[in-house]
Structure formats: structure tokens, C-alpha cells
Amino acid sequence: MTQSEKMEIISLVEQSPLSVKATLRELGINRATFYSWYKRYLSDGFDGLADQPCRRTSIWNQLPIAEKNRIVELALDRPDLSSRELACYIVDNEQWFVSESTVYRVLKSRGLITTPAYRLMEAADHFYNPTTAPNQLWQTDFTYFKIKHWGWYYLSTVLDDYSRYILAWELCPGMQATDVERTVQAALKASSLKSGQRPRMLSDNGSAYVSRYLKDYLKGESIDHIRSAPFHPMTQGKIERYHRSMKNVLLLEHYYSPDELRTRLTEWVDYYNHQRYHESLDNVRPADAYWGRQEQILAHRQKTKQLSLSQRRKNHIFQRAQSG
């Protein structure tokens, strides 16, 4: 397993209501293996979870003090970013490279990380026929919010399976087939689809999705409708995981009118699509993956990394020459 996967397992065990033994049994992790990871994590933090920790014989790649201070400054300015996201933010916006583990170590040494800064688990989102490009498959689902003095309202969302980009959403007083129709129409309008090009649509077996009305509408739009197997929601893991990430933030507040909630949802969707680094997308944003900017961004990051390492090596050689 990767360091991040080990970190996620440690987070799950620490926060599980079950015993350590029961939790590890559910996860399929040997107890001796887990305690070996945990001991190394307590001793050395995130770096201790590496299979073969690098033992440096040279410090040429050590971060300059100014860059370490800049990491701390940015972390204080952007407390919403994890060490993983902050490392990506620095490469994209500061134009110098730093690894996730180095950011974690710097922040840990300054007392700015007291709990694991990783989201607890990824969605079980493996579909039997994985998508390879945007607009091959869209996922749609409802989730719910309670508005003070108004009652329950329901959020209908359409998400692109490949990029996790939110194409459309609508806050509705119910969960009707007509609500799904409007959301799909908005997604078609917002998408980059050419005339005659249509995605497949994946949903659960809720009453709105099995209705004759929606079946006729999707058929008229030439959209193939796929429904997940009853009691087996893992194929909709991406949109379920999106809903959980959203509620982890939005449910920290109370809402007293539908318009107030819509405003907050608008802000959240814009943040999710255009600002939030998505680990499953090689740490690019959903909008970057949807609109075809992913490869360009990754290539730019690799170039920035090589330039940063080259400059640090030159600085190290110069400093040694000066001291000699």
C-alpha cells in the first residue's frame, strides 16, 4: 500500500466506533501489520509509513529556510488545504516544487498538524466498464437537507463519471421525475457535447428514476439509462462520495430559507469544480479533467519539479564551493 492508503487506514481505525480488532477484520488488514505501521507513524509521522524510507547521504535537496517559512505562511492563510493539496497549490501558484511528505513534515514540526490531514476513505467507485474520457457516463442522485421552518429539501445532481465534474444541480422541494428531467436538461446544456452525442446515465432505483415519465424522456434524448443493482450502491460511489464531502462542509451551518441554501450550494460547487484538488485525478481539479487541461497541468508540474531540483542542486554545489 502507498503511504496515503496506510494513513487512511490509520484514520479509519482511530475514528471507528468498533474495536481495533473488529475494524481491521472488516478492512482485511492483519493486526501485526497495522500495529507496525502505527508504531512507525507515531515515531516518524507520515514519512514513517514509507516501505523503504530514504536515508539521505546528501542534503543537496533540502528546502531553503525561505521556502519552509513560505509553506507555513500558506498553511496559515489556507487552513482548508491538506498537506497534499497545499503541495499541489505551491507547484501551481508559487512555481517551485515541494513534495506532500515534506509539507506534512514541515507543518508537523511547527505544530500545525495534530490529526491526519487526509480524507478518510475513497469511494468504492470501480465500475465494470471504467470510463476513459468525459461524457461517456454521468451519475445522478438525490440527497437531502433540512431547512429551518421549511422542512426537507432535496438536491438533484448530475456528475461526470470520468472527471467528477458537477455538470448541473437543482434544489427541489421533492424527488420527482420532472426534477431529474430539469437537472439532466441543464447538464446537457452545460456540457461540451456535440449534436447527437450522448452519455449513458447511471442512477439508483429510486421512484423518480424508475418512473415511466423519466424513461420516455431519456429515450427521447437518446440517453441509455443504467440503474445500480438493488442493495449494491458501490457503482454510484463517486456521487455518494461527493455528497459526503459536500455535507461535511455545508452541514456545519444552519439554513433558514431555500435561497440561503442555494447560495451556499453555488459557492460549494464552484469551489469543488474549480479549486479543490482531487486525489483520484492526480491532484488536478474536476474542471481541469473535464475540459481537457489535465495532461498540460501534469506536464507543467513535472517541468517545475525538474527545474526546482536542478536549482537546489546548483545552490548546494555553489555553497560547498564557497565553504571549501
HELIX and SHEET records of a PDB file:
HELIX    1   1 GLN A    3  GLN A   15  1                                  13    
HELIX    2   2 VAL A   20  LEU A   27  1                                   8    
HELIX    3   3 ARG A   31  ASP A   44  1                                  14    
HELIX    4   4 GLY A   45  LEU A   49  5                                   5    
HELIX    5   5 ILE A   65  ASP A   77  1                                  13    
HELIX    6   6 SER A   83  ASN A   93  1                                  11    
HELIX    7   7 GLU A  100  SER A  109  1                                  10    
HELIX    8   8 ALA A  177  ALA A  190  1                                  14    
HELIX    9   9 SER A  207  VAL A  210  1                                   4    
HELIX   10  10 ARG A  212  GLY A  220  1                                   9    
HELIX   11  11 PRO A  233  GLN A  236  5                                   4    
HELIX   12  12 GLY A  237  LEU A  250  1                                  14    
HELIX   13  13 PRO A  258  HIS A  274  1                                  17    
HELIX   14  14 GLU A  279  LEU A  281  5                                   3    
HELIX   15  15 PRO A  286  TYR A  290  1                                   5    
HELIX   16  16 GLN A  294  SER A  323  1                                  30    
SHEET    1   A 5 ILE A 166  CYS A 172  0                                        
SHEET    2   A 5 GLY A 151  ASP A 160 -1                                        
SHEET    3   A 5 LEU A 137  ILE A 147 -1                                        
SHEET    4   A 5 ARG A 200  SER A 203  1                                        
SHEET    5   A 5 ASP A 224  ARG A 227  1                                        
END                                                                             
